[in-house]
Amino acid sequence: MVDIYNNLPQWVVDAQSVTHFQKMLTAEARERCRQGNASWASSFSKRGGSPDLNGPSIDMFSQADDF
């Protein structure tokens, strides 16, 4: 799990609360699903192999007020 955390974008790691951190990860997974990424459900899990931490991401800074 540490390797997954260490590979997260810095703007996710810098979340001001656990709630904000979880919302950002959920938003990222939703965006990957919306874009048709077949492995969106395992974006942050090693159970299905290597996590896809370099996949397309959304611009969270433009949505910062939503969190």
Secondary structure, 3 states (H helix, E strand, C coil): CHHHHHCCCHHHHCCCCHHHHHHHHHHHHHHHHHCCCCCHHHCCCCCCCCCCCCCCCCCHHHHHHHC
